């Protein structure tokens, strides 16, 4: 009986070693995933671009500080329904989902909360590419874009006048 127990203990030893190695690897991967999640959260929150991630039910899954400021909503957070947070974006998203199926590409715009700034909304599907799943929304200040275009035109005019 003792010999059988000794053989079983010796046979189980590699299995125990493998299980403990697997546990250590799983623990390390968990730490790595936590670090990546914190890094992603830091990057998203400190982006200058305003972004929203909306799920298929139009609930906000992710929002950064720039989007909160651009929309003028101090109480906006993940889990809120998009139509309560911003009816304008909700309507644009519904229109985009419909037009996305028809492959019509356009950049919709709306007035920001201050009612003076025009904001362009860029939609990008996440995961499946049919537009019915989660969607990433970039909110871009149209006045900044117009300012860059104006600077480019002035630079081209300057080069033209210099060459003349």
Secondary structure, 3 states (H helix, E strand, C coil): CHHHHHHHHHHHHHHHHHHHHHHHHHHHHHHHHHHHHHHHHHHHHCCCCEEEEECCCCEEEEECHHHHHHHCCCCCCCCCEHHHHCHHHHHHHHHHHHHHHCCCCCCEEEECCCCCCEEEEEEEECCCCCCCCCEEEEEEEHHHHHHHHHHHHHHHHHHHHHHC
